[in-house]
Amino acid sequence: MYTSRRMFLGGLISSLFVSHSAVPVRGQGEAPALFTKKPEDFDPNLIVFLSDTHCNPKGLSYQRQRLQAVVAEILKLNPLPARVVIFGDFAYLNGRREDYVAASQTVKPLADAGIKLTIGMGNHDRREPFLEFYPDYAKTSPVPGRIVSVVETQHLDLIMLDSLQHEPSGKGIGGGLIDPEQRKWLALTLQNYKKPVFVSAHHSIKELKLDKLLVNTPQVAGFIHGHHHRWTKGWVKADWTNSRTLRTLCLPSTGHWGDIGYTLFRIRPDRAVAELRQSDFYFPHPLPKEKRPEDWDIHLEENRGQTCTFILPKGTAV
């Protein structure tokens, strides 16, 4: 399997921070920090979004090397982000325990540095093995049986839904679903929200059939998701008689296939700006430079410097 010099160095640098034990990691990044950090070392208005890590446990796979490189880049940010949010498909393909051993080890340096982690469920994840490594989610999720999180910041909140569905046999289903209990909780929660809020999940707003609910809720500032492995900006409408639209954003994969990178989410009192940090494009896997199709570099160049701005709903800013 091809490994570029850049990928190797990124993995080597990050491996200096990675523990190779299989000790479960405490939930949501609340592990004691191993490095001495002061409050001013963190930017409370900066969140890093990762998605579709697909952390392959087989040695130094290219997926894991890419994730290691991203972790190393995040730890070089000055100031550090207060949070990192992962939008599902944290596991490789079938949500096995060994997937979460590799994934939790790879992102552990973030928690060790004092950065809070929030991890959502994708169709390649499985709740039971995930909870072995991050048990706090079972206690903090407001929807029993689902892994739902609420990320709070000064100016806005972000709700991470659980769109994972699978067959009784445990076999994964690619499509997403928001079950009735979760949908009911979301509707009631949004009804009483007093500040701008983003709703997010692994799957898209249309697939989850959330567009009517969210676009008709004034407090909702946008919808952010993963799953498609590409940086894509979009919007949904209320109806043809209403000027209200809701901005949506699909995130890249950290290293599996498609647009490869991560996103900086900078929060201001009146808006939030998502900034793409893309390092590569490939499909279905990396190739040596001499074998790279020309259009891969075109995809990469056309995405360079991309941003997506979300205006916070007026009358709800705090």
DODOGU-83820 format. One record per residue: x, y, z of N, C-alpha, C in turn; residue number from 1. Coordinates in Angstrom, 3 decimals, padded with zeros to 6 digits. Layout:
N
X  Y  Z  X  Y  Z  X  Y  Z  NUM
...
END
This chain:
318
000.850  -001.200  000.000  000.000  000.000  000.000  000.882  001.244  000.000  1
000.555  002.201  -000.830  001.381  003.394  -000.996  001.310  004.294  000.223  2
002.471  004.789  000.668  002.555  005.738  001.770  003.468  006.876  001.352  3
002.915  008.101  001.270  003.721  009.237  000.879  004.638  009.656  002.018  4
005.723  010.381  001.670  006.649  010.863  002.692  005.918  011.763  003.678  5
005.018  012.612  003.145  004.280  013.529  004.028  003.402  012.775  005.011  6
002.726  011.719  004.490  001.865  010.911  005.362  002.706  010.214  006.427  7
003.880  009.687  006.006  004.721  008.981  006.967  005.196  009.902  008.074  8
005.654  011.097  007.693  006.144  012.034  008.699  005.032  012.476  009.632  9
003.816  012.686  009.042  002.695  013.079  009.895  002.386  012.013  010.919  10
002.409  010.739  010.467  002.147  009.657  011.399  003.243  009.519  012.433  11
004.504  009.727  012.001  005.624  009.601  012.921  005.576  010.655  014.000  12
005.282  011.903  013.605  005.209  012.987  014.583  004.109  012.727  015.594  13
002.926  012.358  015.051  001.808  012.154  015.962  002.003  010.945  016.850  14
002.731  009.919  016.347  002.911  008.698  017.142  003.679  008.964  018.422  15
004.394  010.064  018.478  005.095  010.408  019.707  004.132  010.705  020.836  16
002.889  011.088  020.459  001.896  011.443  021.466  000.961  010.287  021.780  17
000.938  009.232  020.943  -000.104  008.227  021.013  000.277  007.105  021.960  18
-000.636  006.785  022.878  -000.439  005.639  023.767  -000.815  004.363  023.038  19
-000.060  003.286  023.208  -000.361  002.031  022.521  -000.995  001.012  023.459  20
-001.470  001.451  024.614  -002.195  000.543  025.495  -003.645  000.506  025.094  21
-004.362  -000.506  025.548  -005.774  -000.657  025.217  -006.654  -000.231  026.375  22
-006.181  000.694  027.188  -006.959  001.160  028.326  -008.098  002.039  027.834  23
-009.352  001.779  028.244  -010.464  002.608  027.788  -010.253  004.076  028.132  24
-010.713  004.944  027.229  -010.602  006.383  027.404  -011.891  006.916  027.998  25
-011.789  007.850  028.919  -012.979  008.418  029.525  -013.784  009.166  028.486  26
-015.093  009.232  028.704  -016.015  009.797  027.735  -015.834  011.277  027.504  27
-016.095  011.687  026.252  -016.181  013.070  025.829  -014.938  013.884  026.168  28
-013.785  013.231  026.168  -012.536  013.960  026.303  -012.298  014.568  027.658  29
-012.921  014.024  028.710  -012.775  014.614  030.032  -011.610  014.014  030.820  30
-010.728  013.279  030.126  -009.570  012.702  030.808  -008.671  013.812  031.335  31
-007.989  013.580  032.450  -007.090  014.607  032.979  -006.020  014.979  031.962  32
-005.757  016.263  031.808  -004.761  016.726  030.852  -003.370  016.322  031.313  33
-002.554  015.827  030.374  -001.192  015.437  030.701  -000.218  016.594  030.511  34
-000.671  017.639  029.807  000.167  018.793  029.576  -000.391  019.958  030.375  35
000.486  020.805  030.883  000.055  021.962  031.650  -000.440  023.041  030.694  36
-001.730  023.313  030.732  -002.327  024.318  029.870  -003.078  025.326  030.714  37
-003.043  026.575  030.274  -003.769  027.643  030.935  -005.010  027.974  030.113  38
-006.014  028.599  030.733  -007.227  028.952  029.972  -006.927  029.760  028.717  39
-005.933  030.624  028.772  -005.617  031.460  027.614  -004.977  030.667  026.477  40
-004.613  029.400  026.731  -004.069  028.557  025.668  -005.154  028.039  024.738  41
-006.420  028.210  025.141  -007.548  027.689  024.370  -008.425  028.831  023.862  42
-008.962  028.664  022.681  -009.925  029.605  022.124  -011.322  029.009  022.299  43
-012.155  029.561  023.200  -013.485  028.998  023.427  -014.415  029.153  022.231  44
-014.015  029.984  021.273  -014.829  030.214  020.083  -014.279  029.508  018.852  45
-013.422  028.521  019.073  -012.888  027.718  017.972  -013.155  026.241  018.241  46
-013.810  025.599  017.283  -014.058  024.155  017.327  -013.480  023.553  016.049  47
-012.873  022.394  016.153  -012.420  021.665  014.962  -013.404  020.540  014.682  48
-013.864  020.468  013.436  -014.769  019.412  013.001  -013.986  018.355  012.222  49
-014.122  017.085  012.638  -013.601  015.945  011.899  -014.774  015.059  011.519  50
-014.608  014.289  010.464  -015.673  013.361  010.082  -015.092  012.178  009.322  51
-015.788  011.069  009.407  -015.456  009.888  008.604  -013.974  009.533  008.725  52
-013.551  009.327  009.972  -012.154  008.961  010.218  -011.851  007.542  009.743  53
-012.838  006.645  009.837  -012.676  005.262  009.376  -011.322  004.714  009.812  54
-011.063  004.758  011.102  -009.737  004.429  011.619  -009.482  002.925  011.501  55
-008.646  002.577  010.547  -008.326  001.183  010.256  -007.299  000.686  011.269  56
-007.613  -000.385  012.014  -006.697  -000.844  013.068  -005.511  -001.643  012.558  57
-005.425  -001.891  011.252  -004.368  -002.747  010.715  -003.079  -001.950  010.518  58
-002.221  -001.968  011.527  -000.930  -001.301  011.424  -001.066  000.191  011.185  59
-000.096  000.733  010.476  -000.147  002.158  010.129  -000.854  002.311  008.784  60
-002.149  002.030  008.771  -002.955  002.189  007.569  -002.977  003.657  007.164  61
-003.249  003.927  005.883  -003.249  005.313  005.451  -004.350  006.108  006.128  62
-005.484  005.470  006.467  -006.544  006.191  007.182  -006.060  006.666  008.547  63
-005.373  005.767  009.237  -004.908  006.123  010.578  -003.768  007.142  010.510  64
-002.895  007.009  009.532  -001.821  007.990  009.384  -002.380  009.383  009.113  65
-003.422  009.465  008.304  -004.044  010.761  008.030  -004.643  011.348  009.305  66
-005.307  010.514  010.089  -005.891  011.006  011.336  -004.794  011.443  012.300  67
-003.709  010.684  012.379  -002.579  011.084  013.220  -002.028  012.439  012.789  68
-001.910  012.648  011.477  -001.389  013.916  010.973  -002.314  015.072  011.333  69
-003.626  014.844  011.252  -004.593  015.888  011.617  -004.499  016.201  013.105  70
-004.386  015.172  013.941  -004.241  015.387  015.377  -002.997  016.225  015.657  71
-001.895  015.905  014.981  -000.661  016.673  015.167  -000.841  018.126  014.742  72
-001.567  018.372  013.646  -001.819  019.740  013.185  -002.673  020.509  014.186  73
-003.681  019.855  014.728  -004.550  020.516  015.703  -003.750  020.943  016.929  74
-002.857  020.064  017.380  -002.069  020.358  018.569  -001.056  021.482  018.344  75
-000.832  021.855  017.089  000.063  022.969  016.776  -000.685  024.301  016.688  76
-002.038  024.264  016.691  -002.804  025.502  016.613  -002.552  026.350  017.856  77
-002.454  027.648  017.658  -002.204  028.561  018.773  -003.111  029.781  018.628  78
-004.137  029.906  019.483  -004.461  029.012  020.593  -005.095  027.704  020.118  79
-005.191  026.752  021.038  -005.826  025.476  020.747  -007.342  025.625  020.681  80
-008.012  024.794  019.923  -009.476  024.807  019.958  -009.978  024.286  021.299  81
-011.094  024.827  021.768  -011.665  024.335  023.015  -012.230  022.931  022.846  82
-012.679  022.629  021.617  -013.332  021.342  021.374  -012.948  020.790  020.006  83
-013.054  019.480  019.900  -013.029  018.773  018.626  -014.296  017.932  018.562  84
-015.044  018.061  017.469  -016.278  017.302  017.279  -016.081  016.371  016.090  85
-016.373  015.084  016.289  -016.219  014.076  015.247  -017.611  013.623  014.805  86
-017.890  013.750  013.506  -019.239  013.560  012.972  -019.507  012.136  012.498  87
-019.033  011.159  013.237  -019.397  009.781  012.954  -018.463  009.045  012.006  88
-018.710  007.741  011.877  -017.807  006.798  011.219  -016.416  006.920  011.807  89
-016.397  006.963  013.132  -015.153  006.952  013.902  -014.452  005.616  013.691  90
-015.234  004.533  013.621  -014.695  003.192  013.390  -014.398  002.984  011.912  91
-013.731  001.891  011.620  -013.300  001.630  010.246  -014.488  001.255  009.353  92
-015.009  000.020  009.500  -016.108  -000.412  008.635  -017.262  -001.047  009.390  93
-016.963  -001.838  010.419  -018.013  -002.605  011.090  -018.092  -002.354  012.589  94
-017.487  -001.278  013.072  -017.605  -000.919  014.477  -017.092  -001.977  015.430  95
-016.007  -002.631  015.079  -015.457  -003.669  015.947  -014.655  -003.042  017.081  96
-014.453  -003.839  018.136  -013.716  -003.333  019.285  -012.325  -002.853  018.893  97
-011.654  -003.610  018.006  -010.304  -003.227  017.616  -010.282  -001.890  016.858  98
-011.407  -001.566  016.180  -011.501  -000.255  015.536  -011.414  000.859  016.573  99
-012.142  000.668  017.683  -012.172  001.709  018.711  -010.890  001.740  019.542  100
-010.183  000.600  019.623  -008.853  000.631  020.235  -007.968  001.587  019.442  101
-007.916  001.388  018.126  -007.074  002.227  017.270  -007.543  003.676  017.260  102
-008.853  003.894  017.106  -009.382  005.257  016.996  -009.182  006.033  018.291  103
-009.485  005.395  019.426  -009.360  006.104  020.704  -007.904  006.425  021.022  104
-006.994  005.515  020.687  -005.566  005.786  020.885  -005.107  006.958  020.029  105
-005.617  007.023  018.808  -005.145  008.029  017.862  -005.596  009.439  018.253  106
-006.793  009.567  018.810  -007.277  010.905  019.194  -006.985  011.233  020.651  107
-006.435  010.285  021.403  -006.175  010.499  022.821  -005.297  011.720  023.105  108
-004.293  012.035  022.261  -003.500  013.238  022.537  -004.321  014.513  022.620  109
-005.452  014.583  021.935  -006.307  015.766  022.009  -006.876  015.919  023.417  110
-007.424  014.835  023.947  -007.971  014.871  025.303  -006.872  015.111  026.319  111
-005.709  014.502  026.104  -004.587  014.697  027.015  -004.140  016.155  027.061  112
-004.326  016.868  025.957  -003.958  018.285  025.899  -005.015  019.186  026.509  113
-006.146  018.605  026.928  -007.197  019.405  027.542  -008.299  019.809  026.593  114
-008.281  019.300  025.352  -009.337  019.597  024.377  -010.491  018.629  024.601  115
-011.692  019.156  024.693  -012.861  018.314  024.914  -013.305  017.671  023.595  116
-013.587  016.366  023.656  -014.001  015.619  022.476  -015.495  015.319  022.522  117
-016.143  015.475  021.386  -017.529  015.028  021.227  -017.573  014.166  019.973  118
-018.078  012.945  020.106  -018.066  011.981  019.010  -019.488  011.530  018.711  119
-019.879  011.615  017.434  -021.198  011.176  017.007  -021.143  009.794  016.368  120
-022.321  009.242  016.118  -022.439  007.914  015.539  -022.700  007.985  014.038  121
-021.908  007.198  013.266  -022.152  007.041  011.842  -022.588  005.624  011.532  122
-022.889  005.348  010.286  -023.400  004.026  009.931  -022.347  002.924  010.062  123
-021.066  003.279  010.136  -020.017  002.270  010.340  -019.660  002.095  011.809  124
-020.335  002.817  012.691  -020.098  002.678  014.129  -021.051  001.659  014.739  125
-020.759  001.241  015.973  -021.647  000.394  016.757  -021.612  000.912  018.197  126
-022.789  001.073  018.785  -022.870  001.737  020.089  -022.202  000.942  021.205  127
-022.433  -000.361  021.273  -021.932  -001.145  022.410  -020.408  -001.127  022.501  128
-019.671  -001.451  021.449  -018.209  -001.372  021.580  -017.712  000.055  021.768  129
-018.390  001.031  021.169  -017.997  002.436  021.370  -018.113  002.810  022.838  130
-019.192  002.399  023.493  -019.419  002.758  024.894  -018.429  002.080  025.836  131
-017.806  001.020  025.395  -016.761  000.403  026.218  -015.605  001.374  026.415  132
-015.337  002.190  025.404  -014.235  003.142  025.467  -014.671  004.534  025.920  133
-015.935  004.854  025.680  -016.461  006.174  026.052  -017.787  005.995  026.810  134
-017.732  005.433  028.009  -018.958  005.078  028.737  -019.794  006.269  029.181  135
-019.203  007.443  029.301  -019.955  008.596  029.798  -021.124  008.982  028.897  136
-021.042  008.631  027.612  -022.132  008.995  026.698  -023.446  008.330  027.096  137
-023.369  007.138  027.653  -024.592  006.447  028.077  -025.271  007.186  029.220  138
-024.484  007.941  029.999  -025.030  008.681  031.140  -025.486  010.080  030.746  139
-024.796  010.694  029.803  -025.074  012.092  029.479  -026.046  012.274  028.324  140
-026.268  011.239  027.520  -027.172  011.381  026.382  -028.591  011.667  026.865  141
-029.247  012.704  026.339  -030.620  013.018  026.760  -031.658  012.066  026.182  142
-031.255  011.203  025.252  -032.170  010.235  024.649  -031.664  008.836  024.987  143
-032.365  008.096  025.834  -031.915  006.751  026.222  -031.740  005.848  025.005  144
-030.664  005.067  025.021  -030.409  004.131  023.939  -029.764  004.745  022.717  145
-029.573  006.041  022.725  -028.931  006.738  021.613  -027.778  007.578  022.155  146
-026.817  007.901  021.290  -025.673  008.707  021.696  -025.866  010.104  021.125  147
-026.508  010.952  021.916  -026.837  012.325  021.544  -026.063  013.258  022.465  148
-025.488  014.312  021.906  -024.695  015.249  022.695  -025.130  016.684  022.402  149
-024.922  017.559  023.379  -025.139  018.989  023.206  -023.838  019.701  023.561  150
-023.252  020.375  022.588  -022.026  021.145  022.784  -022.433  022.596  023.027  151
-022.043  023.136  024.176  -022.434  024.499  024.531  -021.251  025.449  024.388  152
-021.487  026.602  023.767  -020.503  027.677  023.717  -021.212  028.969  024.114  153
-020.446  030.051  024.215  -021.035  031.315  024.661  -022.114  031.816  023.715  154
-021.867  031.730  022.420  -022.743  032.356  021.447  -023.715  031.405  020.769  155
-023.429  030.108  020.826  -024.305  029.145  020.165  -024.087  027.762  020.757  156
-025.024  026.873  020.501  -024.893  025.468  020.882  -024.940  024.604  019.629  157
-024.459  023.362  019.763  -024.510  022.407  018.663  -025.052  021.089  019.198  158
-026.119  020.606  018.587  -026.716  019.323  018.961  -026.229  018.259  017.990  159
-025.612  017.203  018.523  -025.161  016.071  017.709  -026.147  014.927  017.877  160
-026.884  014.614  016.809  -027.867  013.542  016.835  -027.209  012.198  016.525  161
-027.940  011.138  016.779  -027.483  009.767  016.530  -028.315  009.200  015.387  162
-027.736  009.147  014.180  -028.486  008.683  013.006  -028.129  007.255  012.610  163
-027.442  006.530  013.494  -027.053  005.146  013.212  -028.263  004.226  013.269  164
-028.418  003.403  012.249  -029.400  002.326  012.288  -028.723  001.056  011.791  165
-029.159  -000.080  012.334  -028.600  -001.345  011.881  -029.624  -002.449  012.056  166
-029.394  -003.540  011.353  -030.280  -004.690  011.422  -030.103  -005.414  012.756  167
-031.092  -006.215  013.170  -030.953  -006.983  014.425  -029.698  -007.837  014.470  168
-029.222  -008.276  013.311  -028.009  -009.094  013.259  -026.764  -008.285  013.595  169
-026.915  -006.959  013.609  -025.774  -006.092  013.859  -025.144  -005.564  012.593  170
-025.597  -006.057  011.427  -025.064  -005.585  010.160  -025.482  -004.140  009.926  171
-024.552  -003.341  009.482  -024.823  -001.920  009.314  -025.702  -001.621  008.117  172
-026.460  -000.536  008.218  -027.264  -000.022  007.127  -026.691  001.342  006.759  173
-026.394  001.550  005.484  -025.750  002.781  005.069  -026.584  004.019  005.320  174
-027.907  003.895  005.134  -028.784  005.039  005.307  -028.960  005.417  006.766  175
-029.244  006.693  006.999  -029.431  007.176  008.363  -030.887  007.239  008.759  176
-031.131  007.305  010.060  -032.488  007.357  010.588  -032.487  008.051  011.935  177
-033.443  008.948  012.134  -033.694  009.524  013.449  -034.970  008.868  013.975  178
-034.839  008.083  015.030  -035.968  007.324  015.550  -037.004  008.256  016.179  179
-038.250  007.792  016.367  -039.328  008.656  016.871  -039.020  009.318  018.207  180
-038.400  008.600  019.148  -038.104  009.191  020.451  -037.095  010.334  020.331  181
-036.097  010.120  019.497  -035.085  011.156  019.288  -035.686  012.364  018.578  182
-036.550  012.126  017.606  -037.202  013.209  016.873  -038.109  014.019  017.806  183
-038.814  013.326  018.671  -039.695  014.006  019.627  -038.868  014.863  020.583  184
-037.763  014.297  021.080  -036.890  015.066  021.984  -036.357  016.303  021.286  185
-035.933  016.153  020.031  -035.371  017.281  019.291  -036.405  018.387  019.110  186
-037.609  018.019  018.713  -038.657  019.025  018.489  -038.964  019.787  019.768  187
-039.075  019.079  020.883  -039.369  019.738  022.160  -038.214  020.610  022.617  188
-036.990  020.122  022.398  -035.806  020.879  022.801  -035.683  022.176  022.004  189
-035.851  022.097  020.705  -035.736  023.285  019.857  -036.836  024.295  020.144  190
-037.992  023.806  020.531  -039.126  024.687  020.816  -038.810  025.656  021.948  191
-037.960  025.222  022.873  -037.657  026.032  024.048  -036.277  026.692  023.992  192
-035.589  026.576  022.851  -034.232  027.106  022.772  -034.247  028.627  022.716  193
-033.336  029.243  023.469  -033.287  030.703  023.549  -032.064  031.290  022.844  194
-031.137  030.453  022.382  -029.932  030.952  021.733  -029.764  030.250  020.399  195
-028.924  030.774  019.519  -028.698  030.087  018.244  -028.192  028.666  018.459  196
-028.664  027.755  017.627  -028.281  026.358  017.775  -028.082  025.738  016.399  197
-027.029  024.939  016.286  -026.805  024.133  015.092  -027.254  022.717  015.397  198
-027.856  022.077  014.412  -028.198  020.661  014.531  -027.259  019.902  013.600  199
-026.763  018.773  014.051  -025.807  018.011  013.260  -026.048  016.519  013.428  200
-025.531  015.769  012.478  -025.616  014.307  012.504  -024.637  013.784  011.476  201
-024.492  012.481  011.409  -023.620  011.904  010.380  -024.251  012.038  009.003  202
-025.556  011.815  008.921  -026.264  011.818  007.641  -026.869  013.186  007.334  203
-027.294  013.364  006.079  -027.759  014.667  005.607  -029.162  014.999  006.113  204
-029.486  016.272  006.060  -030.772  016.771  006.546  -031.936  016.178  005.757  205
-031.771  016.024  004.454  -032.841  015.462  003.616  -033.049  013.988  003.917  206
-031.948  013.254  004.055  -032.050  011.826  004.323  -032.725  011.556  005.652  207
-032.487  012.417  006.624  -033.071  012.246  007.952  -034.455  012.873  008.068  208
-034.892  013.514  006.982  -036.220  014.143  006.937  -036.390  015.167  008.068  209
-035.349  015.972  008.254  -035.372  017.012  009.283  -035.529  018.415  008.701  210
-035.583  018.518  007.374  -035.555  019.839  006.755  -036.735  020.708  007.162  211
-037.950  020.172  007.182  -039.122  020.987  007.526  -039.065  021.458  008.973  212
-038.676  020.561  009.868  -038.589  020.931  011.282  -037.547  022.020  011.494  213
-036.378  021.851  010.928  -035.272  022.763  011.219  -035.420  024.106  010.520  214
-035.851  024.102  009.272  -035.966  025.369  008.566  -037.093  026.226  009.127  215
-038.053  025.602  009.782  -039.169  026.339  010.384  -038.950  026.652  011.861  216
-037.734  026.401  012.344  -037.394  026.735  013.723  -036.420  027.906  013.695  217
-036.836  029.108  014.076  -036.002  030.314  013.914  -034.659  030.241  014.625  218
-034.565  029.508  015.731  -033.324  029.465  016.491  -032.229  028.652  015.796  219
-032.601  027.794  014.830  -031.622  026.922  014.182  -030.831  027.719  013.154  220
-029.504  027.717  013.315  -028.634  028.511  012.446  -028.091  027.721  011.266  221
-028.132  026.397  011.339  -027.602  025.601  010.246  -027.588  024.121  010.582  222
-027.305  023.311  009.566  -027.200  021.855  009.738  -025.869  021.412  009.142  223
-025.106  020.622  009.909  -023.779  020.167  009.506  -023.725  018.651  009.605  224
-023.115  018.001  008.609  -023.101  016.536  008.593  -021.866  016.024  007.872  225
-021.704  014.696  007.870  -020.621  014.025  007.171  -021.177  013.061  006.152  226
-020.633  011.843  006.125  -021.127  010.700  005.365  -020.719  010.694  003.892  227
-020.739  011.838  003.214  -020.474  011.858  001.777  -019.000  012.112  001.437  228
-018.175  012.375  002.445  -016.731  012.520  002.249  -016.386  013.653  001.285  229
-017.156  014.713  001.313  -016.851  015.824  000.414  -017.303  017.133  001.038  230
-016.545  018.197  000.754  -016.903  019.531  001.233  -017.984  020.073  000.304  231
-019.194  020.195  000.813  -020.317  020.641  -000.008  -021.188  021.590  000.788  232
-021.369  022.794  000.242  -022.278  023.766  000.850  -023.638  023.675  000.167  233
-024.699  023.791  000.964  -026.048  023.730  000.410  -027.021  024.535  001.234  234
-028.287  024.436  000.884  -029.329  025.112  001.658  -030.666  024.441  001.381  235
-031.570  024.593  002.328  -032.933  024.106  002.165  -033.881  025.266  002.432  236
-035.060  025.198  001.828  -036.038  026.283  001.934  -037.178  025.911  002.851  237
-037.881  026.933  003.327  -039.101  026.699  004.096  -040.229  026.330  003.129  238
-040.581  027.241  002.252  -041.544  026.995  001.172  -041.404  028.133  000.173  239
-042.211  028.110  -000.882  -042.075  029.096  -001.955  -042.634  030.462  -001.594  240
-043.285  030.580  -000.445  -043.837  031.879  -000.028  -043.034  032.501  001.101  241
-041.944  031.836  001.505  -041.182  032.260  002.676  -039.719  032.480  002.274  242
-039.141  033.593  002.716  -037.746  033.887  002.373  -036.746  033.140  003.243  243
-037.221  032.430  004.238  -036.341  031.719  005.163  -035.657  030.538  004.471  244
-034.325  030.480  004.546  -033.553  029.330  004.083  -032.607  028.919  005.199  245
-032.173  027.675  005.145  -031.261  027.152  006.164  -030.017  026.613  005.476  246
-028.868  027.085  005.901  -027.604  026.673  005.305  -027.192  025.301  005.817  247
-026.631  024.476  004.921  -026.128  023.155  005.290  -024.681  023.013  004.825  248
-023.945  022.140  005.503  -022.544  021.908  005.144  -022.209  020.442  005.340  249
-021.619  019.839  004.312  -021.103  018.468  004.400  -019.588  018.540  004.554  250
-019.048  017.747  005.467  -017.634  017.806  005.832  -016.807  016.763  005.084  251
-015.509  017.026  004.898  -014.635  016.038  004.260  -014.299  014.895  005.213  252
-013.731  013.840  004.670  -013.191  012.743  005.479  -011.772  013.087  005.899  253
-011.378  012.657  007.095  -009.998  012.933  007.504  -008.987  012.120  006.716  254
-009.417  010.975  006.123  -008.395  010.203  005.425  -008.848  008.953  004.703  255
-010.160  008.732  004.551  -010.613  007.468  003.957  -010.639  007.558  002.437  256
-011.519  008.405  001.886  -011.547  008.681  000.445  -012.312  009.979  000.214  257
-012.171  010.546  -000.975  -012.864  011.786  -001.314  -012.042  013.004  -000.930  258
-012.730  014.087  -000.548  -012.037  015.262  -000.028  -011.412  014.889  001.313  259
-010.137  015.136  001.465  -009.392  014.714  002.653  -008.974  015.951  003.439  260
-009.441  016.045  004.695  -009.072  017.193  005.509  -009.942  017.329  006.744  261
-010.010  018.553  007.253  -010.806  018.842  008.433  -011.291  020.281  008.341  262
-012.071  020.724  009.323  -012.712  022.034  009.255  -012.524  022.801  010.547  263
-012.130  024.062  010.425  -012.089  024.973  011.563  -013.415  025.725  011.611  264
-014.019  025.763  012.778  -015.325  026.411  012.962  -015.130  027.560  013.943  265
-015.100  028.779  013.403  -014.825  029.969  014.211  -016.142  030.688  014.524  266
-016.363  030.917  015.806  -017.644  031.469  016.277  -017.474  032.938  016.633  267
-018.385  033.772  016.130  -018.444  035.187  016.477  -019.835  035.475  017.053  268
-020.034  036.654  017.630  -021.348  036.946  018.214  -022.497  036.910  017.205  269
-022.215  037.215  015.928  -023.293  037.299  014.942  -023.229  036.240  013.856  270
-022.159  035.435  013.827  -022.004  034.448  012.768  -020.999  033.375  013.168  271
-020.971  032.324  012.374  -019.955  031.277  012.527  -019.410  030.973  011.141  272
-018.095  030.863  011.039  -017.460  030.638  009.746  -016.712  029.319  009.775  273
-017.087  028.412  008.863  -016.395  027.133  008.711  -015.314  027.296  007.651  274
-014.095  026.871  007.966  -012.953  027.033  007.074  -012.367  025.670  006.757  275
-012.337  025.314  005.486  -011.819  024.016  005.060  -010.297  023.985  005.104  276
-009.751  022.944  005.701  -008.317  022.666  005.655  -008.144  021.326  004.922  277
-008.053  021.393  003.602  -007.973  020.169  002.801  -006.531  019.878  002.429  278
-006.114  018.631  002.603  -004.739  018.234  002.327  -004.605  017.361  001.088  279
-005.715  016.737  000.639  -005.596  015.821  -000.497  -006.983  015.507  -001.044  280
-006.983  014.866  -002.198  -008.185  014.229  -002.750  -007.735  012.913  -003.372  281
-008.465  011.834  -003.062  -008.212  010.579  -003.750  -009.462  009.705  -003.680  282
-009.554  008.780  -004.644  -010.652  007.822  -004.670  -010.235  006.622  -005.504  283
-010.404  005.382  -004.987  -010.923  005.059  -003.654  -009.842  005.010  -002.580  284
-008.560  005.211  -002.985  -007.453  005.181  -002.030  -006.294  005.970  -002.634  285
-005.283  006.321  -001.829  -004.144  007.086  -002.359  -003.368  006.307  -003.419  286
-002.699  007.060  -004.288  -001.830  006.474  -005.303  -000.514  007.242  -005.349  287
000.567  006.607  -005.816  001.818  007.350  -005.998  001.618  008.510  -006.961  288
002.459  009.517  -006.833  002.318  010.734  -007.626  002.249  010.439  -009.120  289
003.054  009.514  -009.585  003.087  009.231  -011.015  001.818  008.535  -011.518  290
001.022  008.024  -010.596  -000.215  007.336  -010.984  -001.477  008.139  -010.646  291
-001.315  009.323  -010.042  -002.473  010.138  -009.662  -003.196  010.658  -010.907  292
-004.524  010.449  -011.002  -005.272  011.074  -012.104  -005.200  012.595  -011.989  293
-005.172  013.274  -013.113  -005.033  014.727  -013.131  -006.190  015.416  -012.422  294
-007.378  014.848  -012.524  -008.536  015.513  -011.927  -008.488  015.507  -010.399  295
-007.701  014.629  -009.779  -007.561  014.662  -008.321  -006.994  016.009  -007.881  296
-005.975  016.481  -008.580  -005.369  017.763  -008.215  -006.289  018.933  -008.525  297
-007.134  018.777  -009.537  -008.110  019.828  -009.849  -009.130  019.945  -008.721  298
-009.636  018.806  -008.226  -010.552  018.816  -007.080  -009.909  019.546  -005.906  299
-008.664  019.224  -005.644  -007.948  019.804  -004.510  -007.775  021.306  -004.679  300
-007.354  021.738  -005.855  -007.103  023.153  -006.101  -008.395  023.967  -006.042  301
-009.480  023.445  -006.573  -010.741  024.194  -006.593  -011.351  024.352  -005.205  302
-010.969  023.487  -004.278  -011.475  023.606  -002.902  -010.590  024.466  -002.009  303
-009.441  024.844  -002.521  -008.485  025.578  -001.700  -009.087  026.900  -001.208  304
-008.973  027.157  000.113  -009.455  028.410  000.686  -010.962  028.501  000.866  305
-011.690  027.395  000.712  -013.145  027.418  000.818  -013.605  027.717  002.251  306
-014.652  028.528  002.366  -015.287  028.803  003.657  -016.795  028.705  003.503  307
-017.472  028.620  004.619  -018.944  028.605  004.638  -019.388  029.435  005.844  308
-020.144  030.500  005.594  -020.558  031.415  006.660  -022.019  031.182  007.033  309
-022.259  031.019  008.314  -023.608  030.879  008.861  -023.937  032.130  009.661  310
-024.990  032.838  009.301  -025.437  034.001  010.046  -026.304  033.513  011.205  311
-025.979  033.949  012.418  -026.775  033.531  013.573  -028.108  034.255  013.554  312
-029.175  033.549  013.867  -030.508  034.155  013.832  -030.590  035.420  014.695  313
-031.146  036.474  014.113  -031.275  037.730  014.848  -032.301  037.579  015.961  314
-032.033  038.258  017.051  -032.961  038.189  018.189  -032.690  037.049  019.118  315
-031.697  036.165  018.737  -031.372  035.037  019.611  -029.931  035.070  020.076  316
-029.116  035.977  019.498  -027.693  036.027  019.870  -027.535  036.401  021.336  317
-026.491  035.838  021.966  -026.229  036.116  023.391  -024.803  036.594  023.546  318
END
